[in-house]
Amino acid sequence: MNTFQGSRLPSRFYTRKEVAELLLLSSGTLANWASRRTGPPYFRLEDGHVIYSEDQLLQWLDTQRQDARVA
């Protein structure tokens, strides 16, 4: 898991439920990805809550893009 570095806070944090809704996935899928160390980077807070940085989520999404191939 990536650590937050830098002096500015990301523009927004999302909960696992919010990210699941944005990606049209279940929260369980994100939890499974996290346990396999795949999927978008996240922060686990001391109380166990998981949050996602908007900036890191957008960066991760960009790495998932597949360009259309001409047949």
Backbone bond lengths (Angstrom), bond angles and torsions (degrees), N, CA, C in turn:
res aa  C-N    CA-C-N  psi(-1)  N-CA   C-N-CA  omega(-1)  CA-C   N-CA-C  phi
1 M - - - 1.449 - - 1.525 108.10 -
2 N 1.297 116.33 136.44 1.455 121.59 178.46 1.518 110.38 -72.23
3 T 1.311 115.74 149.12 1.456 120.15 175.18 1.508 108.80 -101.93
4 F 1.327 116.27 152.04 1.464 120.35 178.93 1.512 108.45 -77.06
5 Q 1.319 115.48 126.30 1.453 120.92 177.38 1.510 108.75 -129.19
6 G 1.274 115.79 144.75 1.462 120.17 179.45 1.512 110.28 117.74
7 S 1.302 114.75 166.44 1.459 119.29 -174.84 1.520 113.10 -94.84
8 R 1.332 118.09 -12.65 1.460 118.11 -179.25 1.521 110.23 -104.46
9 L 1.297 115.24 147.00 1.458 120.33 176.63 1.523 109.10 -81.55
10 P 1.337 116.85 148.81 1.466 118.75 174.79 1.520 109.90 -58.57
11 S 1.329 115.65 161.78 1.451 119.40 -176.67 1.523 112.27 -66.06
12 R 1.336 116.86 -26.62 1.462 119.45 -178.64 1.517 109.23 -163.98
13 F 1.321 115.97 151.85 1.453 122.26 170.85 1.517 108.42 -114.63
14 Y 1.331 116.19 146.55 1.458 122.75 178.12 1.520 109.63 -120.53
15 T 1.314 116.40 148.34 1.459 121.34 173.04 1.525 108.75 -78.21
16 R 1.332 116.09 167.02 1.465 119.87 177.05 1.528 110.34 -60.16
17 K 1.329 116.57 -40.04 1.468 120.41 179.88 1.525 110.65 -62.07
18 E 1.339 117.05 -43.27 1.467 120.50 -179.98 1.527 111.68 -64.55
19 V 1.333 116.50 -41.83 1.460 119.78 178.90 1.524 110.14 -65.05
20 A 1.325 116.76 -41.86 1.460 120.45 177.78 1.527 110.59 -58.00
21 E 1.313 117.34 -43.90 1.468 120.83 179.07 1.526 111.29 -64.72
22 L 1.328 117.34 -41.26 1.463 121.06 179.35 1.529 111.55 -63.72
23 L 1.332 117.01 -37.73 1.461 121.59 -175.92 1.528 112.73 -93.02
24 L 1.337 116.69 1.60 1.464 122.25 -178.33 1.526 111.54 58.69
25 L 1.334 114.93 43.50 1.458 123.15 179.22 1.519 108.91 -125.30
26 S 1.313 116.04 171.23 1.463 119.61 172.73 1.529 108.97 -89.59
27 S 1.318 115.61 157.00 1.471 120.07 174.61 1.518 109.90 -61.13
28 G 1.334 115.88 -33.12 1.465 120.61 178.85 1.512 112.65 -63.05
29 T 1.326 116.76 -37.52 1.469 119.83 177.13 1.516 110.46 -62.69
30 L 1.329 116.90 -44.41 1.472 119.63 177.69 1.522 111.04 -62.78
31 A 1.323 117.50 -39.48 1.465 121.04 178.37 1.530 110.17 -64.31
32 N 1.338 116.82 -41.64 1.468 120.18 177.52 1.516 110.87 -63.30
33 W 1.325 116.86 -44.18 1.461 119.67 177.59 1.520 110.77 -59.32
34 A 1.323 116.48 -42.49 1.467 120.36 -179.24 1.529 110.79 -62.04
35 S 1.335 116.59 -40.55 1.463 119.37 -179.23 1.527 111.41 -67.85
36 R 1.338 116.92 -24.77 1.469 121.56 177.39 1.528 112.03 -95.94
37 R 1.336 115.63 3.62 1.469 122.56 -179.52 1.530 111.55 59.54
38 T 1.328 115.01 41.00 1.455 121.29 172.61 1.525 107.04 -123.67
39 G 1.312 116.97 -179.39 1.455 119.57 179.26 1.509 111.81 81.60
40 P 1.325 115.86 -173.97 1.468 119.66 -176.36 1.527 111.73 -69.26
41 P 1.345 116.78 147.69 1.463 120.27 176.98 1.531 110.39 -66.56
42 Y 1.318 115.83 150.60 1.465 121.20 -176.70 1.512 110.07 -145.97
43 F 1.311 115.09 170.34 1.459 122.95 173.88 1.519 107.83 -116.64
44 R 1.323 116.82 135.38 1.460 120.88 172.61 1.535 106.68 -106.88
45 L 1.316 115.29 116.47 1.462 120.69 -178.31 1.525 110.47 -77.22
46 E 1.320 116.04 165.09 1.469 120.96 -178.58 1.517 112.86 -55.78
47 D 1.315 117.13 -31.99 1.468 120.11 -178.88 1.528 112.44 -84.34
48 G 1.360 117.10 2.19 1.453 121.21 177.34 1.518 114.79 96.74
49 H 1.315 117.54 -12.62 1.462 119.99 178.86 1.530 110.44 -66.11
50 V 1.316 115.44 145.80 1.459 121.96 178.90 1.520 108.07 -110.18
51 I 1.332 115.91 132.31 1.461 120.93 176.63 1.525 108.75 -132.05
52 Y 1.330 114.31 154.67 1.455 122.11 -178.56 1.521 108.62 -121.73
53 S 1.318 116.22 133.40 1.458 122.30 175.18 1.521 108.72 -76.56
54 E 1.317 116.52 132.51 1.461 120.66 177.70 1.526 111.17 -56.96
55 D 1.326 116.70 -43.30 1.460 121.30 -178.74 1.524 111.26 -60.81
56 Q 1.329 116.80 -48.33 1.464 120.30 -179.13 1.521 111.68 -69.22
57 L 1.323 117.31 -35.11 1.458 121.06 177.48 1.529 110.04 -62.32
58 L 1.330 117.22 -45.13 1.464 120.82 179.03 1.526 111.56 -64.45
59 Q 1.324 117.01 -39.10 1.463 120.49 177.16 1.532 110.31 -63.37
60 W 1.326 117.03 -44.45 1.460 121.16 179.39 1.528 110.18 -62.78
61 L 1.335 116.64 -44.38 1.463 119.86 179.53 1.532 110.99 -58.34
62 D 1.318 116.63 -39.42 1.462 120.28 179.73 1.528 110.88 -61.57
63 T 1.331 118.09 -33.88 1.474 120.66 179.11 1.521 111.67 -73.62
64 Q 1.317 117.72 -14.88 1.463 121.83 -178.08 1.520 112.85 -91.08
65 R 1.310 117.05 -7.95 1.466 121.30 -176.04 1.530 110.65 -63.98
66 Q 1.308 115.37 134.84 1.465 122.59 176.02 1.522 107.46 -116.71
67 D 1.308 116.00 121.89 1.460 119.59 177.63 1.524 109.33 -76.88
68 A 1.308 115.53 143.27 1.462 120.91 178.39 1.530 109.36 -65.11
69 R 1.307 113.70 141.20 1.472 118.94 178.72 1.517 108.97 -105.98
70 V 1.295 114.97 140.96 1.459 120.16 178.06 1.521 107.88 -83.32
71 A 1.326 116.25 128.27 1.467 120.30 -178.00 1.506 111.85 -79.90
